[in-house]
Structures are given as C-alpha cells and as structure tokens.
Amino acid sequence: MKNIIDPETFEHLVDLAALEMDAEHGDYLRNELNNQLNAIHELEAIPLEGDISVTPHGVPYTAAISQPLRADEWKPMENPSEIIAQAPESDYGFIIVPDIPHEKLD
C-alpha cells in the first residue's frame, strides 16, 4: 500500500501541532505513521462473519464483570495554601497559568 500521509500533509500536521523537528526525524515519524495506518488497513481487510460486530476493544465491559462506581465524596484539603505555595506563580489563592500562544485558524 502506498504512503497515505504524503510529505506535504505531514508538514501541515507538524505545523498545526506546532512541533519542531529536523527533516530526518520527520521522515522517520511519517514512515512510522504510514506503517501504523497500513497495519490498520490490513486488519480492516480481514473478513468477519455476519454475527460478529466490530468493537473498539476485545473485552465487553458489562455491569456483571465491572466494578461498581464509587460515590463522589468531597474531602477538603486541610491546608490548601500548601498546594498554592508549590505553584510558580499565584495571586489571592489562585494559581496563575501562563497564556498559551495560538493563531487563529482559517
């Protein structure tokens, strides 16, 4: 099967993800992604009997075999200022998070 992710598409994805990598690493990663996609297509080509449904995983998690959900319990921290003190920057008991630079997509 031919490469599904061509170099132009890969470069576009790298730009969207704001990644920096050299050409050698990019070629290696694109090749590995194409290998994964080819493996998925090979699995898709395996014929299944009509009564077998496609599932995202091999184990059905029914109520009979699953652990019951725990009740939500609120347990306040004895001294929340200890957590706030570990933050690089805080103000009035809140952790200051730096802005994430972004570009408006067309």
Kinemage of the C-alpha trace (Angstrom):
@kinemage 1
@onewidth
@group {chain A} dominant
@subgroup {mainchain}
@vectorlist {calphas} color= white
{ca met a 1} P 0.000 0.000 0.000
{ca lys a 2} L 1.326 3.427 -0.861
{ca asn a 3} L 2.092 6.087 1.709
{ca ile a 4} L -1.161 7.558 2.958
{ca ile a 5} L 0.473 10.555 4.610
{ca asp a 6} L 2.485 12.364 1.953
{ca pro a 7} L 5.246 14.831 2.900
{ca glu a 8} L 3.027 17.878 2.300
{ca thr a 9} L 0.245 16.553 4.544
{ca phe a 10} L 2.786 15.603 7.207
{ca glu a 11} L 4.317 19.098 7.146
{ca his a 12} L 0.843 20.584 7.514
{ca leu a 13} L 0.153 18.356 10.538
{ca val a 14} L 3.513 19.289 12.072
{ca asp a 15} L 2.659 22.981 11.631
{ca leu a 16} L -0.800 22.519 13.164
{ca ala a 17} L 0.712 20.749 16.156
{ca ala a 18} L 3.392 23.466 16.449
{ca leu a 19} L 6.160 20.855 16.505
{ca glu a 20} L 9.785 21.429 15.666
{ca met a 21} L 11.766 18.569 14.178
{ca asp a 22} L 14.550 18.101 11.705
{ca ala a 23} L 13.945 16.520 8.293
{ca glu a 24} L 15.457 13.155 9.263
{ca his a 25} L 13.245 12.819 12.337
{ca gly a 26} L 10.217 13.981 10.318
{ca asp a 27} L 10.824 11.369 7.616
{ca tyr a 28} L 11.186 8.656 10.241
{ca leu a 29} L 7.997 9.698 12.037
{ca arg a 30} L 5.993 9.965 8.791
{ca asn a 31} L 7.191 6.497 7.791
{ca glu a 32} L 6.162 5.075 11.171
{ca leu a 33} L 2.709 6.690 10.934
{ca asn a 34} L 2.236 5.233 7.464
{ca asn a 35} L 3.263 1.798 8.768
{ca gln a 36} L 0.630 2.068 11.508
{ca leu a 37} L -2.051 3.120 9.024
{ca asn a 38} L -1.101 0.270 6.692
{ca ala a 39} L -1.423 -2.197 9.590
{ca ile a 40} L -4.873 -0.824 10.385
{ca his a 41} L -5.928 -1.217 6.745
{ca glu a 42} L -4.676 -4.815 6.756
{ca leu a 43} L -6.791 -5.532 9.829
{ca glu a 44} L -9.814 -3.879 8.225
{ca ala a 45} L -9.441 -6.209 5.238
{ca ile a 46} L -9.966 -9.338 7.373
{ca pro a 47} L -13.463 -10.641 6.604
{ca leu a 48} L -15.736 -11.044 9.633
{ca glu a 49} L -18.727 -13.299 9.937
{ca gly a 50} L -22.071 -11.504 9.897
{ca asp a 51} L -22.812 -12.051 13.597
{ca ile a 52} L -19.516 -10.535 14.768
{ca ser a 53} L -19.721 -6.835 15.454
{ca val a 54} L -16.740 -4.521 15.240
{ca thr a 55} L -15.708 -3.233 18.676
{ca pro a 56} L -13.092 -0.711 19.764
{ca his a 57} L -11.652 -3.264 22.194
{ca gly a 58} L -11.826 -7.011 22.655
{ca val a 59} L -13.419 -7.162 26.098
{ca pro a 60} L -17.035 -6.172 26.708
{ca tyr a 61} L -17.351 -4.260 29.971
{ca thr a 62} L -20.762 -5.301 31.181
{ca ala a 63} L -22.242 -4.482 34.584
{ca ala a 64} L -21.783 -8.126 35.605
{ca ile a 65} L -17.983 -8.009 35.305
{ca ser a 66} L -17.324 -4.321 36.036
{ca gln a 67} L -16.608 -2.808 39.405
{ca pro a 68} L -19.433 -0.622 40.722
{ca leu a 69} L -18.882 3.124 40.594
{ca arg a 70} L -17.744 4.779 43.783
{ca ala a 71} L -19.802 7.540 45.292
{ca asp a 72} L -18.341 11.015 44.913
{ca glu a 73} L -17.054 12.187 48.261
{ca trp a 74} L -15.779 15.686 48.800
{ca lys a 75} L -12.787 15.724 51.116
{ca pro a 76} L -11.430 19.222 51.664
{ca met a 77} L -7.687 19.741 51.925
{ca glu a 78} L -6.640 20.630 55.447
{ca asn a 79} L -4.240 23.315 54.284
{ca pro a 80} L -4.776 24.361 50.624
{ca ser a 81} L -2.111 27.032 50.938
{ca glu a 82} L 0.481 24.215 50.863
{ca ile a 83} L -0.602 23.375 47.309
{ca ile a 84} L -0.764 27.019 46.240
{ca ala a 85} L 2.741 27.579 47.656
{ca gln a 86} L 4.136 24.982 45.209
{ca ala a 87} L 2.902 26.907 42.147
{ca pro a 88} L 5.448 29.047 40.297
{ca glu a 89} L 3.035 31.998 40.460
{ca ser a 90} L -0.156 32.646 42.427
{ca asp a 91} L -2.451 35.531 43.297
{ca tyr a 92} L -5.131 35.700 46.032
{ca gly a 93} L -5.113 31.919 46.484
{ca phe a 94} L -5.363 31.130 42.751
{ca ile a 95} L -2.663 29.541 40.596
{ca ile a 96} L -1.598 31.785 37.709
{ca val a 97} L -1.237 29.850 34.452
{ca pro a 98} L 0.755 31.383 31.583
{ca asp a 99} L -1.051 32.253 28.356
{ca ile a 100} L -0.881 29.664 25.611
{ca pro a 101} L 0.147 31.323 22.345
{ca his a 102} L -2.151 30.453 19.472
{ca glu a 103} L -3.033 31.526 15.997
{ca lys a 104} L -6.467 31.971 14.529
{ca leu a 105} L -7.069 29.181 12.023
{ca asp a 106} L -8.774 29.996 8.733
